[in-house]
Amino acid sequence: MLIVSKNSFKIDELKKDLCKSFSMKDLGHAKQLLGLRITRLRDKRKINLSHKKYIERVGESINMKNVKPVSTPLAGHMKLSKKMCPTTREEKDNMTKVSYSSIVGSLMYAMVCTRPDIAHAVGVVSRFLHNSRKEHWEAVKWILRYLRGISDEFLCFGASNPILKGYTDVDMAGGAISWQSKLKKCVALSTTEAEYITATKAVKEMIWLKRFLQELGLSQMEPEEAFEATHEEINVFELQADPPGLQPSRSSAATVARISR
């Protein structure tokens, strides 16, 4: 059980009340929780969250203790699709010998807690939980090779002013506090329109986070910033009417979402 409060007196009172009804042992400050390693640097007012040991155990469970690390969560040549799904009984029987669903579930847990960088890759392999083949399994093991190579990296939360910054891209999204990687519910007619849609959702999330921080008494001392990773510069003037004789801009078909503060 993890007890969190700004008031140490209330924590002590709660522990005393719980001990009256249950047999409990006080383990002191939290250091380990459900595979999550918690390191407190009081002098620097920082908390580090790591899944190093957890990731190592997941890899060792399928004999991937000493593997060659890779630099990306998913290889460029891995174009996974339903066409790769098993079509014969023999192929399906072979896949029952591997713990595909279990390992993907373990990767999901790491992704949600400390590894936003594997969100897209885990999302791809999770589409084939009940109909996977050798190619899909190789992609899962590739993710583990990537994690083993960067297992010493961790999330670090400090005591600096909580200035919100958001980064978006139509192919991948991530952040230390709030991250998401998913398919859009609408079809964009161009890359430019897709960038606008993604940026709009990111700004909406920032507005919610800003209000949440204000409720905690952590007002933003500086303006929030949102960064869009794009291959082409998105020009706000594209939203204006196109001059006569010119081709319509790529954003002319997009529905513009206005966000007021």
Secondary structure per residue as TSV (DSSP state, phi and psi in degrees):
chain	resnum	aa	ss	phi	psi
A	1	M	-	360.0	134.3
A	2	L	-	-110.1	125.0
A	3	I	-	-113.5	125.8
A	4	V	-	-125.8	130.7
A	5	S	-	-164.9	152.4
A	6	K	S	-79.7	-14.5
A	7	N	-	-107.9	109.0
A	8	S	H	-66.1	-29.5
A	9	F	H	-63.4	-42.8
A	10	K	H	-66.3	-34.8
A	11	I	H	-62.7	-45.4
A	12	D	H	-62.5	-41.2
A	13	E	H	-64.3	-41.6
A	14	L	H	-65.4	-40.8
A	15	K	H	-64.4	-38.4
A	16	K	H	-64.6	-41.4
A	17	D	H	-65.3	-40.2
A	18	L	H	-67.6	-37.5
A	19	C	H	-66.0	-22.8
A	20	K	H	-70.5	-27.0
A	21	S	H	-108.2	-21.7
A	22	F	S	-132.9	153.8
A	23	S	-	-83.0	111.9
A	24	M	-	-131.9	157.0
A	25	K	-	-128.9	124.5
A	26	D	-	-79.1	116.6
A	27	L	-	-94.6	4.9
A	28	G	-	80.4	-154.7
A	29	H	S	-63.3	142.1
A	30	A	-	-64.9	127.1
A	31	K	-	-123.1	-26.8
A	32	Q	E	-143.6	131.9
A	33	L	E	-148.5	110.5
A	34	L	T	50.9	47.2
A	35	G	T	84.3	-4.6
A	36	L	E	-95.9	123.0
A	37	R	E	-89.5	125.5
A	38	I	E	-112.8	118.6
A	39	T	E	-117.6	121.7
A	40	R	E	-103.7	125.7
A	41	L	E	-109.5	86.1
A	42	R	T	-63.7	-37.3
A	43	D	T	-65.1	-30.5
A	44	K	T	-100.0	-2.9
A	45	R	T	56.3	52.2
A	46	K	E	-133.2	154.1
A	47	I	E	-129.5	128.2
A	48	N	E	-107.1	136.2
A	49	L	E	-117.6	125.9
A	50	S	E	-136.5	147.1
A	51	H	-	-117.9	27.0
A	52	K	H	-56.9	-55.6
A	53	K	H	-63.5	-38.0
A	54	Y	H	-62.1	-47.6
A	55	I	H	-62.8	-39.1
A	56	E	H	-62.7	-41.5
A	57	R	H	-66.0	-38.8
A	58	V	H	-62.3	-44.5
A	59	G	H	-64.8	-41.6
A	60	E	H	-66.1	-26.3
A	61	S	T	-66.6	-19.2
A	62	I	T	-122.7	31.5
A	63	N	T	58.7	45.0
A	64	M	-	-120.9	48.7
A	65	K	S	-76.9	-49.2
A	66	N	S	-114.1	85.6
A	67	V	-	-120.0	157.7
A	68	K	-	-77.2	121.6
A	69	P	-	-67.4	155.6
A	70	V	-	-123.8	162.7
A	71	S	S	-95.1	-8.6
A	72	T	S	-129.9	149.7
A	73	P	S	-66.0	-28.1
A	74	L	S	-143.3	129.8
A	75	A	-	-70.9	147.9
A	76	G	T	-64.4	-27.2
A	77	H	T	-84.2	-4.1
A	78	M	-	-88.7	90.2
A	79	K	-	-101.0	81.7
A	80	L	-	-75.6	138.5
A	81	S	-	-154.0	172.3
A	82	K	G	-67.6	-22.5
A	83	K	G	-63.8	-21.4
A	84	M	G	-85.7	-8.1
A	85	C	S	-63.6	150.3
A	86	P	-	-62.3	140.8
A	87	T	-	-115.5	-12.7
A	88	T	S	-117.1	158.5
A	89	R	H	-63.2	-35.8
A	90	E	H	-62.6	-43.4
A	91	E	H	-64.2	-41.6
A	92	K	H	-66.0	-39.3
A	93	D	H	-65.5	-36.6
A	94	N	H	-64.5	-36.2
A	95	M	H	-74.3	-18.4
A	96	T	T	-71.1	-13.3
A	97	K	T	-83.8	-10.4
A	98	V	S	-112.2	150.0
A	99	S	-	-91.4	60.7
A	100	Y	H	-59.7	-55.3
A	101	S	H	-62.3	-39.9
A	102	S	H	-64.2	-45.2
A	103	I	H	-68.4	-41.3
A	104	V	H	-62.4	-40.0
A	105	G	H	-61.7	-39.5
A	106	S	H	-65.3	-38.7
A	107	L	H	-66.2	-36.7
A	108	M	H	-61.5	-41.5
A	109	Y	H	-62.8	-44.8
A	110	A	H	-63.4	-38.8
A	111	M	H	-62.5	-45.4
A	112	V	H	-66.7	-36.6
A	113	C	H	-88.5	-49.2
A	114	T	T	-139.0	-7.7
A	115	R	-	-123.0	70.3
A	116	P	G	-63.8	-19.6
A	117	D	G	-70.4	-14.7
A	118	I	G	-104.6	11.8
A	119	A	H	-58.0	-47.2
A	120	H	H	-66.4	-46.4
A	121	A	H	-61.7	-43.3
A	122	V	H	-66.0	-37.1
A	123	G	H	-61.4	-36.3
A	124	V	H	-69.6	-50.6
A	125	V	H	-70.2	-23.5
A	126	S	G	-73.8	-11.9
A	127	R	G	-71.6	-14.0
A	128	F	G	-120.6	34.1
A	129	L	T	-60.6	-37.1
A	130	H	T	-108.5	5.7
A	131	N	S	-152.4	57.6
A	132	S	-	-100.8	159.7
A	133	R	-	-133.1	-175.3
A	134	K	H	-56.5	-40.3
A	135	E	H	-62.1	-39.7
A	136	H	H	-67.8	-39.5
A	137	W	H	-65.4	-37.1
A	138	E	H	-63.8	-35.7
A	139	A	H	-66.6	-38.5
A	140	V	H	-62.9	-45.0
A	141	K	H	-66.9	-29.3
A	142	W	H	-63.8	-41.8
A	143	I	H	-60.6	-42.1
A	144	L	H	-64.9	-36.8
A	145	R	H	-64.1	-38.4
A	146	Y	H	-64.2	-45.7
A	147	L	H	-65.5	-38.1
A	148	R	H	-63.9	-31.1
A	149	G	H	-72.9	-24.3
A	150	I	T	-123.3	28.6
A	151	S	T	-65.5	-19.4
A	152	D	T	-81.0	-9.0
A	153	E	-	-83.0	152.7
A	154	F	-	-153.4	167.4
A	155	L	E	-84.5	135.9
A	156	C	E	-124.1	122.9
A	157	F	E	-111.2	121.7
A	158	G	-	-109.9	-175.8
A	159	A	S	-101.5	16.5
A	160	S	S	-72.8	168.9
A	161	N	-	-60.5	132.4
A	162	P	-	-77.9	74.0
A	163	I	-	-85.3	121.7
A	164	L	-	-74.6	133.2
A	165	K	E	-135.3	134.9
A	166	G	E	-123.2	141.6
A	167	Y	E	-126.4	129.7
A	168	T	E	-132.2	155.4
A	169	D	-	-157.3	146.6
A	170	V	S	-69.4	-16.0
A	171	D	S	-103.6	-21.8
A	172	M	-	-158.6	141.7
A	173	A	-	-137.8	147.6
A	174	G	-	-171.0	160.1
A	175	G	-	-173.4	164.7
A	176	A	S	-76.5	-23.0
A	177	I	S	-105.5	-48.6
A	178	S	S	-136.3	121.0
A	179	W	-	-140.2	156.7
A	180	Q	-	-158.5	142.1
A	181	S	-	-141.8	113.4
A	182	K	-	-158.3	165.9
A	183	L	-	-78.8	143.8
A	184	K	-	-72.3	151.0
A	185	K	S	-83.8	-12.6
A	186	C	S	-120.9	161.2
A	187	V	-	-99.8	121.2
A	188	A	-	-85.7	141.5
A	189	L	S	-88.2	-6.9
A	190	S	S	-159.2	165.6
A	191	T	H	-63.0	-39.3
A	192	T	H	-60.2	-45.3
A	193	E	H	-64.2	-38.6
A	194	A	H	-62.5	-38.1
A	195	E	H	-64.4	-41.5
A	196	Y	H	-62.7	-43.5
A	197	I	H	-61.8	-45.0
A	198	T	H	-64.8	-44.1
A	199	A	H	-63.3	-38.0
A	200	T	H	-61.6	-45.5
A	201	K	H	-65.0	-35.3
A	202	A	H	-65.9	-41.8
A	203	V	H	-67.1	-37.7
A	204	K	H	-59.8	-41.8
A	205	E	H	-64.2	-39.2
A	206	M	H	-64.8	-37.9
A	207	I	H	-63.3	-42.8
A	208	W	H	-63.6	-44.0
A	209	L	H	-64.3	-37.2
A	210	K	H	-62.4	-44.9
A	211	R	H	-66.5	-36.6
A	212	F	H	-63.8	-42.8
A	213	L	H	-64.8	-37.2
A	214	Q	H	-63.5	-37.6
A	215	E	H	-65.1	-28.1
A	216	L	T	-84.7	-0.9
A	217	G	T	83.8	18.0
A	218	L	-	-111.6	76.3
A	219	S	-	-70.5	147.4
A	220	Q	-	-74.6	121.5
A	221	M	S	-84.6	-17.9
A	222	E	S	-132.3	160.5
A	223	P	-	-62.7	145.5
A	224	E	-	-71.0	153.9
A	225	E	E	-125.9	139.6
A	226	A	E	-127.0	131.1
A	227	F	E	-117.4	131.4
A	228	E	E	-108.9	117.9
A	229	A	-	-85.8	108.9
A	230	T	-	-141.1	152.0
A	231	H	S	-79.2	-20.2
A	232	E	S	-128.1	143.2
A	233	E	-	-69.8	130.9
A	234	I	-	-89.0	113.9
A	235	N	-	-95.3	120.9
A	236	V	G	-62.1	-24.2
A	237	F	G	-73.1	-9.8
A	238	E	G	-65.6	-19.1
A	239	L	G	-76.2	-12.7
A	240	Q	S	-80.5	166.6
A	241	A	-	-63.0	140.4
A	242	D	-	-75.4	141.0
A	243	P	-	-61.3	151.3
A	244	P	T	-57.4	140.4
A	245	G	T	88.4	-7.4
A	246	L	S	-103.3	154.7
A	247	Q	-	-67.9	146.4
A	248	P	-	-59.2	144.8
A	249	S	-	-71.7	161.1
A	250	R	T	-69.3	-14.0
A	251	S	T	-97.8	2.2
A	252	S	T	-67.4	-25.2
A	253	A	T	-91.7	-4.7
A	254	A	S	-81.8	144.4
A	255	T	-	-87.0	119.4
A	256	V	-	-85.1	125.0
A	257	A	-	-98.1	116.3
A	258	R	-	-91.2	128.0
A	259	I	-	-114.6	117.2
A	260	S	-	-102.1	145.6
A	261	R	-	-100.8	360.0
